[in-house]
Amino acid sequence: MGSAILDAEERLDEDPNDVDALTRLAEALVAEQDYEIAHEVYVDLVRLRPESASALHGLALTARALGDLPLAAESEREALRLERG
């Protein structure tokens, strides 16, 4: 397990809703191709920040990696909608 993951997990022990730590954790998990756990983290991020295009892009990426193409497409559409304003 990488140090970025351990650092993020330590911060999340203190505050489970730390959006920055959740984002770092999700990105580190994707880098390690741990898509299942990264997906769960992105679900939490979208729950905490539903207007975050970045979180929705991450959710789309992990959904696609896990074979959930409908969720990937829906998340990507919403992210693009948010980016366009």
Short mmCIF file of the C-alpha atoms (twelve columns), coordinates in Angstrom:
data_MODEL
# 
_entry.id   MODEL 
# 
loop_
_atom_site.group_PDB 
_atom_site.id 
_atom_site.type_symbol 
_atom_site.label_atom_id 
_atom_site.label_alt_id 
_atom_site.label_comp_id 
_atom_site.label_asym_id 
_atom_site.label_seq_id 
_atom_site.Cartn_x 
_atom_site.Cartn_y 
_atom_site.Cartn_z 
_atom_site.pdbx_PDB_model_num 
ATOM 1  C CA . MET A 1  0.000   0.000  0.000   1 
ATOM 2  C CA . GLY A 2  1.404   3.361  -1.023  1 
ATOM 3  C CA . SER A 3  2.226   6.215  1.305   1 
ATOM 4  C CA . ALA A 4  -0.439  8.441  -0.324  1 
ATOM 5  C CA . ILE A 5  -3.063  5.892  0.663   1 
ATOM 6  C CA . LEU A 6  -1.754  5.622  4.214   1 
ATOM 7  C CA . ASP A 7  -1.588  9.406  4.585   1 
ATOM 8  C CA . ALA A 8  -5.148  9.830  3.311   1 
ATOM 9  C CA . GLU A 9  -6.432  7.064  5.581   1 
ATOM 10 C CA . GLU A 10 -4.799  8.719  8.614   1 
ATOM 11 C CA . ARG A 11 -6.541  11.994 7.786   1 
ATOM 12 C CA . LEU A 12 -9.833  10.170 7.293   1 
ATOM 13 C CA . ASP A 13 -9.489  8.562  10.723  1 
ATOM 14 C CA . GLU A 14 -9.664  12.096 12.115  1 
ATOM 15 C CA . ASP A 15 -12.415 13.313 9.770   1 
ATOM 16 C CA . PRO A 16 -14.239 10.760 7.581   1 
ATOM 17 C CA . ASN A 17 -15.740 13.590 5.516   1 
ATOM 18 C CA . ASP A 18 -12.418 15.246 4.614   1 
ATOM 19 C CA . VAL A 19 -13.019 15.819 0.903   1 
ATOM 20 C CA . ASP A 20 -9.356  16.495 0.151   1 
ATOM 21 C CA . ALA A 21 -8.276  13.265 1.848   1 
ATOM 22 C CA . LEU A 22 -11.025 11.296 0.079   1 
ATOM 23 C CA . THR A 23 -9.922  12.734 -3.257  1 
ATOM 24 C CA . ARG A 24 -6.279  11.852 -2.632  1 
ATOM 25 C CA . LEU A 25 -7.270  8.365  -1.515  1 
ATOM 26 C CA . ALA A 26 -9.426  7.754  -4.590  1 
ATOM 27 C CA . GLU A 27 -6.717  8.994  -6.950  1 
ATOM 28 C CA . ALA A 28 -4.081  6.844  -5.251  1 
ATOM 29 C CA . LEU A 29 -6.326  3.781  -5.420  1 
ATOM 30 C CA . VAL A 30 -6.941  4.356  -9.134  1 
ATOM 31 C CA . ALA A 31 -3.185  4.673  -9.665  1 
ATOM 32 C CA . GLU A 32 -2.828  1.252  -8.032  1 
ATOM 33 C CA . GLN A 33 -5.734  -0.040 -10.145 1 
ATOM 34 C CA . ASP A 34 -7.803  -0.833 -7.054  1 
ATOM 35 C CA . TYR A 35 -10.982 0.212  -8.826  1 
ATOM 36 C CA . GLU A 36 -13.486 -1.395 -6.456  1 
ATOM 37 C CA . ILE A 37 -12.358 0.539  -3.397  1 
ATOM 38 C CA . ALA A 38 -11.706 3.683  -5.436  1 
ATOM 39 C CA . HIS A 39 -15.280 3.413  -6.706  1 
ATOM 40 C CA . GLU A 40 -16.623 3.318  -3.136  1 
ATOM 41 C CA . VAL A 41 -14.577 6.403  -2.300  1 
ATOM 42 C CA . TYR A 42 -15.883 8.260  -5.360  1 
ATOM 43 C CA . VAL A 43 -19.443 7.325  -4.361  1 
ATOM 44 C CA . ASP A 44 -18.753 8.949  -0.977  1 
ATOM 45 C CA . LEU A 45 -17.267 12.018 -2.675  1 
ATOM 46 C CA . VAL A 46 -20.296 12.451 -4.930  1 
ATOM 47 C CA . ARG A 47 -22.554 12.069 -1.889  1 
ATOM 48 C CA . LEU A 48 -20.609 14.793 -0.084  1 
ATOM 49 C CA . ARG A 49 -20.153 17.039 -3.139  1 
ATOM 50 C CA . PRO A 50 -22.830 16.259 -5.741  1 
ATOM 51 C CA . GLU A 51 -21.805 19.335 -7.748  1 
ATOM 52 C CA . SER A 52 -18.186 18.178 -8.107  1 
ATOM 53 C CA . ALA A 53 -17.419 17.434 -11.750 1 
ATOM 54 C CA . SER A 54 -14.084 15.981 -10.668 1 
ATOM 55 C CA . ALA A 55 -15.741 13.451 -8.352  1 
ATOM 56 C CA . LEU A 56 -18.228 12.534 -11.073 1 
ATOM 57 C CA . HIS A 57 -15.406 12.006 -13.592 1 
ATOM 58 C CA . GLY A 58 -13.718 9.715  -11.065 1 
ATOM 59 C CA . LEU A 59 -16.958 7.832  -10.501 1 
ATOM 60 C CA . ALA A 60 -17.337 7.414  -14.266 1 
ATOM 61 C CA . LEU A 61 -13.770 6.139  -14.597 1 
ATOM 62 C CA . THR A 62 -14.156 3.526  -11.871 1 
ATOM 63 C CA . ALA A 63 -17.627 2.501  -13.024 1 
ATOM 64 C CA . ARG A 64 -16.242 1.933  -16.524 1 
ATOM 65 C CA . ALA A 65 -13.312 -0.080 -15.119 1 
ATOM 66 C CA . LEU A 66 -15.783 -2.255 -13.189 1 
ATOM 67 C CA . GLY A 67 -18.008 -2.757 -16.228 1 
ATOM 68 C CA . ASP A 68 -20.931 -0.581 -15.109 1 
ATOM 69 C CA . LEU A 69 -21.267 1.272  -18.389 1 
ATOM 70 C CA . PRO A 70 -24.685 2.841  -17.675 1 
ATOM 71 C CA . LEU A 71 -23.382 4.436  -14.458 1 
ATOM 72 C CA . ALA A 72 -20.194 5.508  -16.228 1 
ATOM 73 C CA . ALA A 73 -22.171 7.229  -18.986 1 
ATOM 74 C CA . GLU A 74 -24.599 8.883  -16.553 1 
ATOM 75 C CA . SER A 75 -21.783 10.164 -14.331 1 
ATOM 76 C CA . GLU A 76 -19.817 11.490 -17.297 1 
ATOM 77 C CA . ARG A 77 -22.889 13.295 -18.679 1 
ATOM 78 C CA . GLU A 78 -23.543 14.935 -15.312 1 
ATOM 79 C CA . ALA A 79 -19.886 15.961 -14.958 1 
ATOM 80 C CA . LEU A 80 -19.926 17.543 -18.418 1 
ATOM 81 C CA . ARG A 81 -23.205 19.321 -17.627 1 
ATOM 82 C CA . LEU A 82 -21.659 20.801 -14.502 1 
ATOM 83 C CA . GLU A 83 -18.536 21.876 -16.348 1 
ATOM 84 C CA . ARG A 84 -20.580 23.660 -18.993 1 
ATOM 85 C CA . GLY A 85 -22.596 25.459 -16.353 1 
# 
